[in-house]
Amino acid sequence: MKIVLRSIVSLIILMHSSFAQNYYRGWHLGDIDSNHVFGTSVERTYQELIKNKAPKKKIIVAVIDSGIDTTHEDLKNVIWTNKKEVPGNGIDDDKNGYIDDVHGWNFIGGSDGRNVGKDSYEGARIYYKLKKIYGDQPVDEKKLDALQNEQYKLYKKVSEQLENQAKEASMYVLILKDIVAKIPSADSLLKIAMYKNDYTGDELQNYRSNDPSINKARTIMLGLFQQTKQMDNTNKSLISDLIQFYEGEKSKVEALEKEPPHYRDDIVKDQYDDPSDRFYGNNDIMGTDASHGTHVSGIIGAIRNNKLGIDGISNYVEILPIRAVPDGDEHDKDIANAIRYATDNGAWVINMSFGKSFSPEKKWVDEAVKYAESKGVLMVHAAGNDAKNIDFEDNFPSRNYNNDTTNRFSNWITIGASGISESDLAASFSNYGKREVNVFAPGVKIYSTIPGGNTYGDKDGTSMAAPVVSGIAALLLSYFPELTPRQLIDILESSAKKINATFFKPGTDDEKVSLNDLSATGAIINAYEAFKMAAATKGERKISTPPLKKKK
């Protein structure tokens, strides 16, 4: 599966979504009493509970994602810096195995400076690997040993899913093919006519021309802005999101027809099958497209009260960028190493706004999560955007060690996406599950940082809901650093706001449910109540800074 809401949930879903009329930028920081939205009460927390109270500890939040624009005006002063590394000298000064990792690390880059941008889906990778064993002739399952039997079951499962995905994706491709073909020329004409490379939907709406060709281009682009309800987004970001979605759907259609290229192998050149081979990649943490990771980071920790763009949730945080998620499915080894890198470099919270349906090397990720658990690191994971019940349908990585639902990591919380009003309390795209989803958080029309130095825009998805929780967790930890991940999760769950309302179940337009039907808590995260509860809780963490992992 693509990055969870990599840059767009689905153009089709957005076209048919209805957003509340009382939407305003930064609504996720407001609350029902003051602002008439189902936000998180973050601003109320600062105004009434924090006031001039000084935080105790700056919290490092690792963002494992597609990359981050570290030059952005609202982020550059909160990006983590490795003080033991001398910038640009080509030497591993701190001897942690990563050369010049001044602001983080890129696990999907090569030592020659190249980076993985596009990648394939995990299902397609598994399908073609096992097809060479089981796909050319009838299989007598009675003659298979235990390992072969598991492989064959996986092969059949992957085959079925690829067929279903291809059917659904072909519809999207058919609808979007003409739109995608017209957009580049329309956008090019408008940039010349408007004398600007970047323009918003609002700016385009106010623009007038007497040239018929320019007006035709305006109609095409304005329609895209309006249909996706992203009038304050930029043309560059909107087009990038659309094309990424379109190309992703094309890849699903093609998955059954031809084996995907081995994008990662050609660039990274590590020994992939050896989990101990950890010291690969490069220090280009922006990569090929940092839109998703930049947006996520701004939600967590964009500088507050600087009169620029937006206010992040936490006021005393460092963002540790770790690039491990391409335009396509992440590889388990990269995620495992990203978790270990974050833990070894002092992260107390790891945000994971990505996911996929298959995890062939889940054991590597599980061992990394267990390592993070032993160091007191909170893992925050987005539930996914397929409007499916992940109690019954796989969504990886997961908090179940070795897929055993009775053996769960104590430091893991999974987040669904909520909307602005009672009618969309659970976003139409959000995954759900009474067992697997802990709590919901705002994930619709979330305004945050976008690459470009001073650019901002809206995005939707559980990818945006997860950093809302990561930001609140960092906020609580900065004032109450003695809290353990287990205590923190208990507080976040117990203090979440329960709302007595019904709405259409994600993915349907005829089945009414409540949040109680969709998550363990049946509630939306609330910073105000969480802060009060944290203040009344005696923390059990022994404060210490995890040492750097030395290269052997």
C-alpha positions as CSV (number, residue, x, y, z in Angstrom):
1,M,0.0,0.0,0.0
2,K,1.2,3.6,-0.7
3,I,2.2,5.8,2.2
4,V,-0.9,6.1,4.3
5,L,-2.5,9.1,2.6
6,R,0.9,9.7,1.0
7,S,-0.3,13.0,-0.5
8,I,-4.0,12.4,-1.2
9,V,-6.4,9.9,0.3
10,S,-8.1,9.4,-3.0
11,L,-9.3,12.0,-5.5
12,I,-12.5,10.1,-5.8
13,I,-13.2,10.0,-2.1
14,L,-12.4,13.7,-1.8
15,M,-14.7,14.6,-4.7
16,H,-17.6,13.0,-2.8
17,S,-16.7,14.1,0.7
18,S,-18.7,16.8,2.4
19,F,-16.9,19.0,4.9
20,A,-18.5,21.1,7.6
21,Q,-19.2,24.7,6.8
22,N,-17.5,25.8,10.0
23,Y,-14.1,24.6,8.9
24,Y,-11.2,27.0,9.6
25,R,-7.4,26.7,9.4
26,G,-6.1,25.0,12.5
27,W,-9.5,23.7,13.5
28,H,-7.9,20.5,14.9
29,L,-6.4,22.7,17.7
30,G,-9.8,24.0,18.8
31,D,-12.7,22.4,20.6
32,I,-16.5,22.0,20.6
33,D,-17.2,24.5,23.4
34,S,-15.1,27.4,22.1
35,N,-15.0,26.7,18.3
36,H,-17.9,24.3,17.6
37,V,-15.5,21.7,16.1
38,F,-14.5,18.3,17.3
39,G,-10.8,19.4,17.8
40,T,-8.3,18.4,20.4
41,S,-8.5,21.4,22.8
42,V,-4.8,22.2,22.3
43,E,-5.3,25.9,22.4
44,R,-7.5,25.7,25.5
45,T,-4.7,23.7,27.1
46,Y,-2.1,26.4,26.5
47,Q,-4.5,29.2,27.6
48,E,-5.9,27.6,30.7
49,L,-3.5,24.9,32.0
50,I,-0.1,25.8,30.7
51,K,-0.1,29.6,30.6
52,N,3.5,30.6,31.5
53,K,4.4,27.2,32.9
54,A,7.9,26.2,31.7
55,P,8.4,22.7,30.2
56,K,10.9,20.4,31.8
57,K,12.3,18.5,28.8
58,K,12.7,19.0,25.1
59,I,11.2,15.9,23.5
60,I,12.7,14.4,20.3
61,V,10.0,13.1,18.0
62,A,11.2,10.9,15.1
63,V,9.2,11.2,11.9
64,I,9.7,8.1,9.7
65,D,8.4,9.3,6.4
66,S,9.1,10.4,2.8
67,G,11.4,13.2,3.8
68,I,11.3,16.7,5.4
69,D,12.0,20.2,4.1
70,T,14.4,21.2,6.8
71,T,14.6,24.8,5.4
72,H,10.9,25.5,5.9
73,E,10.4,28.8,7.9
74,D,8.2,27.1,10.4
75,L,10.4,24.0,10.9
76,K,14.0,24.9,10.5
77,N,14.5,25.8,14.1
78,V,12.9,22.6,15.5
79,I,14.9,20.1,13.3
80,W,17.0,17.8,15.4
81,T,20.8,18.3,15.2
82,N,23.4,15.6,16.0
83,K,25.9,17.7,17.9
84,K,28.5,14.9,17.8
85,E,28.7,15.0,14.0
86,V,30.7,17.6,12.1
87,P,28.7,18.7,9.0
88,G,30.1,17.8,5.6
89,N,33.4,16.4,6.6
90,G,32.7,12.9,5.2
91,I,33.6,11.3,8.5
92,D,31.5,9.3,10.9
93,D,32.5,11.5,13.9
94,D,30.2,9.9,16.5
95,K,31.0,6.4,15.1
96,N,27.4,5.3,15.0
97,G,27.8,3.9,11.5
98,Y,26.2,6.8,9.6
99,I,28.4,9.4,8.0
100,D,27.4,13.0,8.4
101,D,24.0,12.2,9.9
102,V,23.7,15.8,11.1
103,H,19.9,16.1,10.9
104,G,18.8,12.4,10.6
105,W,19.2,9.7,8.0
106,N,17.8,8.4,4.7
107,F,17.5,4.6,4.5
108,I,16.3,4.6,0.9
109,G,19.2,6.4,-0.6
110,G,22.5,5.2,-2.1
111,S,26.1,6.0,-1.1
112,D,26.4,7.8,-4.4
113,G,23.7,10.3,-3.5
114,R,20.9,8.9,-5.5
115,N,17.5,8.3,-3.8
116,V,14.6,6.0,-4.2
117,G,11.5,7.9,-5.2
118,K,9.0,5.6,-6.8
119,D,8.7,2.0,-5.6
120,S,6.5,-1.0,-6.1
121,Y,3.7,-2.4,-3.8
122,E,4.7,-5.1,-1.4
123,G,1.9,-7.4,-2.7
124,A,3.4,-7.2,-6.2
125,R,6.9,-7.9,-4.9
126,I,5.7,-11.0,-3.0
127,Y,3.5,-12.1,-5.9
128,Y,6.3,-12.3,-8.5
129,K,8.8,-13.8,-6.0
130,L,6.4,-16.7,-5.2
131,K,5.0,-17.0,-8.7
132,K,8.4,-18.4,-9.8
133,I,7.8,-21.2,-7.3
134,Y,4.0,-21.8,-7.4
135,G,2.6,-20.1,-10.4
136,D,3.6,-22.1,-13.4
137,Q,2.0,-25.5,-12.7
138,P,-0.8,-27.0,-10.6
139,V,0.2,-27.4,-6.9
140,D,-0.6,-30.5,-4.9
141,E,-0.9,-28.9,-1.4
142,K,-0.7,-32.3,0.3
143,K,2.9,-32.6,-0.8
144,L,3.9,-29.3,0.6
145,D,5.9,-29.1,3.9
146,A,4.9,-26.6,6.6
147,L,7.0,-23.7,5.2
148,Q,5.8,-24.3,1.6
149,N,2.2,-24.5,2.8
150,E,2.5,-21.1,4.4
151,Q,4.2,-19.7,1.3
152,Y,1.5,-21.1,-1.0
153,K,-1.3,-19.7,1.2
154,L,0.4,-16.3,1.0
155,Y,0.7,-16.6,-2.8
156,K,-3.0,-17.3,-3.2
157,K,-3.9,-14.4,-0.8
158,V,-1.6,-12.0,-2.6
159,S,-3.0,-13.1,-6.0
160,E,-6.6,-12.5,-4.9
161,Q,-5.8,-9.1,-3.5
162,L,-3.9,-8.0,-6.6
163,E,-6.8,-9.0,-8.8
164,N,-9.3,-7.1,-6.6
165,Q,-7.0,-4.0,-6.5
166,A,-6.6,-4.0,-10.2
167,K,-10.3,-4.0,-10.8
168,E,-10.9,-1.1,-8.5
169,A,-7.8,0.8,-9.7
170,S,-8.8,0.4,-13.3
171,M,-11.9,2.5,-12.6
172,Y,-9.9,5.3,-11.1
173,V,-7.4,5.2,-14.0
174,L,-10.2,5.4,-16.5
175,I,-11.8,8.4,-14.7
176,L,-8.5,10.3,-14.2
177,K,-6.7,9.6,-17.4
178,D,-8.1,12.5,-19.3
179,I,-7.7,14.9,-16.3
180,V,-4.1,14.0,-15.8
181,A,-3.4,14.4,-19.5
182,K,-4.8,18.0,-19.6
183,I,-3.3,19.3,-16.3
184,P,0.3,19.9,-17.3
185,S,-0.4,22.2,-20.3
186,A,-3.3,24.0,-18.4
187,D,-1.0,24.6,-15.5
188,S,1.9,25.8,-17.7
189,L,-0.4,28.3,-19.5
190,L,-1.7,29.7,-16.2
191,K,1.8,30.1,-14.7
192,I,2.8,32.2,-17.6
193,A,-0.4,34.2,-17.7
194,M,-0.4,34.8,-13.9
195,Y,3.3,35.5,-13.8
196,K,3.8,33.1,-10.9
197,N,5.0,29.5,-10.6
198,D,2.9,28.8,-7.5
199,Y,-0.7,29.8,-7.1
200,T,-3.6,28.7,-4.9
201,G,-7.2,27.8,-5.8
202,D,-8.3,31.1,-4.2
203,E,-5.9,33.1,-6.3
204,L,-7.0,31.3,-9.5
205,Q,-10.6,32.0,-8.7
206,N,-10.0,35.7,-8.5
207,Y,-7.9,35.7,-11.7
208,R,-9.6,36.9,-14.9
209,S,-8.4,36.8,-18.6
210,N,-9.9,37.7,-22.0
211,D,-7.9,34.9,-23.7
212,P,-10.1,31.8,-24.4
213,S,-7.2,29.4,-24.1
214,I,-6.3,30.8,-20.7
215,N,-9.9,30.6,-19.6
216,K,-10.1,27.0,-20.7
217,A,-7.0,26.2,-18.7
218,R,-8.5,28.1,-15.7
219,T,-11.6,26.0,-15.9
220,I,-9.6,22.8,-15.8
221,M,-7.4,23.7,-12.9
222,L,-10.1,25.6,-10.9
223,G,-12.4,22.5,-11.2
224,L,-9.6,20.4,-9.7
225,F,-9.2,22.8,-6.8
226,Q,-12.9,23.0,-6.2
227,Q,-13.7,19.3,-6.5
228,T,-11.0,18.3,-4.0
229,K,-12.0,21.2,-1.7
230,Q,-8.4,22.4,-1.5
231,M,-8.7,26.0,-2.6
232,D,-5.9,27.1,-0.3
233,N,-3.5,24.5,-1.6
234,T,-0.9,25.3,-4.3
235,N,-1.0,24.1,-7.8
236,K,2.3,22.4,-7.4
237,S,1.2,20.4,-4.4
238,L,-2.2,19.5,-5.8
239,I,-0.8,18.3,-9.1
240,S,1.8,16.3,-7.4
241,D,-0.8,14.6,-5.2
242,L,-3.0,13.8,-8.1
243,I,-0.3,12.4,-10.3
244,Q,1.1,10.3,-7.5
245,F,-2.3,8.9,-6.8
246,Y,-2.9,8.2,-10.5
247,E,0.5,6.6,-11.0
248,G,-0.1,4.4,-8.0
249,E,-3.4,3.2,-9.3
250,K,-1.8,2.5,-12.7
251,S,0.8,0.4,-10.9
252,K,-2.0,-1.7,-9.3
253,V,-3.5,-2.3,-12.7
254,E,-0.1,-3.3,-14.1
255,A,0.8,-5.5,-11.1
256,L,-0.7,-8.6,-12.6
257,E,0.7,-8.0,-16.1
258,K,4.4,-7.4,-15.4
259,E,6.9,-7.7,-12.6
260,P,7.7,-4.3,-11.2
261,P,11.3,-2.9,-11.4
262,H,13.6,-3.5,-8.4
263,Y,13.8,0.2,-7.7
264,R,15.4,0.0,-4.3
265,D,18.0,-2.7,-5.1
266,D,19.4,-0.6,-7.9
267,I,20.1,2.4,-5.6
268,V,20.6,1.3,-2.0
269,K,22.8,-1.7,-2.8
270,D,22.7,-3.2,0.7
271,Q,22.5,-6.9,1.5
272,Y,18.7,-6.9,1.9
273,D,18.3,-10.4,3.3
274,D,20.8,-9.7,6.1
275,P,19.1,-7.8,8.9
276,S,22.4,-7.1,10.5
277,D,23.5,-5.1,7.5
278,R,22.2,-1.8,8.9
279,F,24.7,0.9,7.9
280,Y,23.5,1.9,4.4
281,G,21.8,4.9,2.9
282,N,22.8,8.6,2.9
283,N,22.1,11.8,4.7
284,D,19.7,13.4,2.2
285,I,16.7,13.6,4.5
286,M,14.6,15.7,2.0
287,G,14.8,13.1,-0.8
288,T,12.7,13.2,-4.0
289,D,9.4,14.4,-2.5
290,A,9.2,15.7,1.0
291,S,5.6,16.8,0.9
292,H,4.1,14.2,3.2
293,G,6.8,14.2,5.8
294,T,6.9,18.0,5.9
295,H,3.2,18.2,6.5
296,V,3.3,15.6,9.2
297,S,6.2,17.4,11.0
298,G,4.4,20.7,11.0
299,I,1.4,19.2,12.7
300,I,3.7,18.0,15.5
301,G,6.0,20.9,16.0
302,A,5.8,23.9,13.7
303,I,7.1,26.9,15.7
304,R,4.3,28.3,17.8
305,N,3.4,32.0,18.1
306,N,5.8,33.2,15.5
307,K,3.1,34.8,13.3
308,L,4.0,32.4,10.4
309,G,1.8,29.8,8.8
310,I,0.6,27.5,11.6
311,D,1.2,26.6,15.2
312,G,2.4,23.1,15.9
313,I,1.0,21.2,18.9
314,S,4.1,20.8,21.0
315,N,6.1,23.9,22.0
316,Y,9.2,22.2,23.2
317,V,10.1,19.6,20.6
318,E,12.8,18.5,18.1
319,I,11.9,16.7,14.9
320,L,14.2,13.9,13.9
321,P,13.8,13.2,10.2
322,I,14.2,9.6,9.0
323,R,13.5,8.9,5.4
324,A,12.3,5.3,4.8
325,V,9.0,5.6,3.0
326,P,9.0,5.9,-0.8
327,D,6.2,6.6,-3.3
328,G,5.0,3.0,-3.0
329,D,5.3,0.5,-0.2
330,E,8.1,0.8,2.4
331,H,10.4,-2.2,2.9
332,D,10.4,-3.9,6.3
333,K,14.2,-3.7,6.7
334,D,14.2,0.1,6.2
335,I,11.4,0.6,8.8
336,A,13.2,-1.7,11.3
337,N,16.4,0.2,10.9
338,A,14.6,3.6,11.0
339,I,13.0,2.6,14.4
340,R,16.4,1.5,15.8
341,Y,18.1,4.7,14.5
342,A,15.4,6.8,16.1
343,T,15.7,5.0,19.4
344,D,19.5,5.2,19.5
345,N,19.4,8.9,18.9
346,G,17.1,9.8,21.7
347,A,13.6,9.8,20.3
348,W,10.9,9.5,22.9
349,V,8.1,9.4,20.3
350,I,8.2,7.8,16.8
351,N,5.5,8.9,14.3
352,M,4.6,6.3,11.6
353,S,2.2,7.7,9.0
354,F,2.6,4.8,6.6
355,G,1.3,1.2,6.2
356,K,0.8,-1.7,3.9
357,S,-1.2,-4.9,3.6
358,F,1.7,-7.4,3.6
359,S,4.9,-7.6,5.7
360,P,7.1,-10.5,4.7
361,E,9.9,-9.5,7.1
362,K,7.6,-8.5,10.0
363,K,9.9,-10.2,12.5
364,W,12.6,-7.6,11.7
365,V,10.2,-4.8,12.5
366,D,8.9,-6.6,15.6
367,E,12.4,-6.9,17.0
368,A,13.0,-3.2,16.4
369,V,9.8,-2.3,18.1
370,K,10.7,-4.5,21.0
371,Y,14.0,-2.7,21.2
372,A,12.2,0.7,21.2
373,E,9.9,-0.6,23.9
374,S,12.8,-1.5,26.1
375,K,14.1,2.0,25.8
376,G,10.7,3.7,26.7
377,V,9.8,5.0,23.2
378,L,6.2,5.6,22.3
379,M,5.2,4.3,18.8
380,V,2.3,6.2,17.1
381,H,0.9,4.5,14.0
382,A,-1.7,5.7,11.5
383,A,-4.6,3.2,11.0
384,G,-4.7,3.6,7.2
385,N,-7.1,5.0,4.7
386,D,-8.9,2.1,3.1
387,A,-12.1,2.4,5.0
388,K,-11.6,-1.2,6.2
389,N,-11.8,-3.0,9.6
390,I,-8.2,-3.8,10.5
391,D,-9.4,-6.2,13.2
392,F,-9.9,-8.5,10.3
393,E,-7.8,-7.1,7.4
394,D,-4.1,-6.8,7.7
395,N,-2.4,-3.4,8.1
396,F,1.3,-3.4,8.8
397,P,3.3,-2.5,10.8
398,S,1.1,-3.6,13.7
399,R,1.3,-3.8,17.5
400,N,0.9,-7.5,17.6
401,Y,4.2,-9.3,18.1
402,N,4.5,-12.2,15.6
403,N,0.8,-11.4,14.6
404,D,-0.3,-12.7,17.9
405,T,-3.2,-10.5,19.1
406,T,-2.7,-11.7,22.7
407,N,1.0,-10.5,22.7
408,R,1.0,-6.8,22.1
409,F,3.6,-4.1,22.4
410,S,3.0,-1.9,25.5
411,N,4.3,1.2,23.7
412,W,2.1,1.2,20.6
413,I,-1.0,3.3,19.8
414,T,-3.0,3.2,16.6
415,I,-4.9,6.2,15.4
416,G,-8.0,6.6,13.2
417,A,-9.0,9.8,11.5
418,S,-11.9,12.0,12.7
419,G,-13.7,14.9,11.0
420,I,-15.0,18.3,11.9
421,S,-18.6,17.7,12.8
422,E,-21.0,15.0,14.1
423,S,-21.8,13.9,10.5
424,D,-18.2,13.0,9.8
425,L,-16.8,12.0,13.2
426,A,-15.0,9.2,11.5
427,A,-13.6,10.3,8.2
428,S,-15.1,8.5,5.2
429,F,-11.7,7.0,4.3
430,S,-10.4,6.0,7.8
431,N,-9.7,2.4,8.8
432,Y,-11.2,1.3,12.0
433,G,-11.4,-1.6,14.5
434,K,-12.6,-2.1,18.0
435,R,-9.6,-4.1,18.8
436,E,-6.8,-2.6,16.7
437,V,-7.6,1.2,16.7
438,N,-7.1,2.8,20.1
439,V,-8.5,6.2,19.5
440,F,-9.5,8.7,16.8
441,A,-7.9,12.2,16.1
442,P,-8.6,15.0,13.6
443,G,-7.5,13.9,10.1
444,V,-9.6,16.0,7.7
445,K,-8.6,19.3,6.2
446,I,-5.5,19.6,8.4
447,Y,-3.5,22.7,7.6
448,S,0.3,22.4,7.9
449,T,3.7,22.9,6.3
450,I,4.5,22.0,2.7
451,P,7.9,22.0,1.0
452,G,8.9,25.3,-0.5
453,G,10.3,27.3,2.4
454,N,7.1,29.2,3.3
455,T,4.3,27.1,1.9
456,Y,1.3,25.7,3.6
457,G,-1.8,23.6,2.7
458,D,-4.4,21.1,3.7
459,K,-4.1,17.3,3.6
460,D,-6.4,14.6,4.8
461,G,-5.8,11.1,6.2
462,T,-4.9,9.0,9.2
463,S,-1.4,10.2,8.2
464,M,-2.4,13.6,9.6
465,A,-4.3,12.1,12.6
466,A,-1.2,10.2,13.9
467,P,1.0,13.3,14.2
468,V,-1.8,15.1,16.1
469,V,-1.4,12.3,18.7
470,S,2.4,12.4,18.4
471,G,2.3,16.1,19.1
472,I,0.0,15.8,22.1
473,A,2.2,13.0,23.4
474,A,5.3,15.2,23.1
475,L,3.5,18.1,24.7
476,L,2.6,15.9,27.7
477,L,6.1,14.4,28.0
478,S,7.7,17.8,27.9
479,Y,5.9,18.8,31.1
480,F,5.7,15.3,32.6
481,P,8.8,13.4,31.4
482,E,8.4,10.8,34.1
483,L,5.5,9.2,32.3
484,T,6.2,5.9,30.7
485,P,4.7,5.0,27.2
486,R,2.2,2.7,28.9
487,Q,1.1,5.4,31.3
488,L,0.9,7.9,28.5
489,I,-1.3,5.6,26.3
490,D,-3.6,5.0,29.3
491,I,-3.9,8.7,29.8
492,L,-4.5,9.4,26.1
493,E,-7.2,6.8,26.0
494,S,-8.9,7.5,29.3
495,S,-9.0,11.3,28.7
496,A,-10.3,11.0,25.1
497,K,-13.7,12.7,24.5
498,K,-16.6,10.5,24.0
499,I,-19.3,11.9,21.7
500,N,-22.8,10.5,21.5
501,A,-23.5,10.7,17.8
502,T,-24.0,8.4,14.8
503,F,-22.7,8.8,11.3
504,F,-22.1,6.7,8.2
505,K,-19.6,4.0,8.7
506,P,-16.4,4.7,6.7
507,G,-16.7,3.4,3.1
508,T,-20.6,3.2,3.3
509,D,-23.5,5.6,2.7
510,D,-26.2,3.5,4.3
511,E,-24.9,2.1,7.6
512,K,-25.0,4.3,10.7
513,V,-22.4,3.7,13.5
514,S,-20.8,5.5,16.5
515,L,-17.2,5.8,17.5
516,N,-17.8,3.0,20.0
517,D,-18.3,0.6,17.0
518,L,-15.0,1.7,15.4
519,S,-12.3,1.8,18.2
520,A,-11.4,0.6,21.6
521,T,-12.1,3.9,23.3
522,G,-15.0,5.2,21.1
523,A,-13.5,8.6,21.5
524,I,-11.5,11.5,20.1
525,I,-8.1,12.5,21.6
526,N,-8.3,15.5,23.9
527,A,-5.2,17.4,25.0
528,Y,-6.9,19.4,27.7
529,E,-8.2,16.4,29.6
530,A,-5.0,14.5,29.0
531,F,-2.9,17.3,30.4
532,K,-5.0,17.4,33.6
533,M,-4.8,13.6,34.0
534,A,-1.1,13.6,33.4
535,A,-0.6,16.3,36.1
536,A,-2.4,14.0,38.6
537,T,-0.4,10.9,37.6
538,K,2.8,9.8,39.3
539,G,5.3,9.0,36.6
540,E,7.3,5.7,36.7
541,R,10.0,6.5,34.1
542,K,13.6,6.8,35.2
543,I,14.9,9.8,33.2
544,S,17.9,8.9,31.1
545,T,19.2,9.5,27.6
546,P,19.6,6.4,25.5
547,P,23.2,5.9,24.4
548,L,24.2,5.9,20.8
549,K,24.5,2.5,19.2
550,K,28.1,1.9,18.4
551,K,29.1,0.3,15.1
552,K,30.9,-3.0,15.6
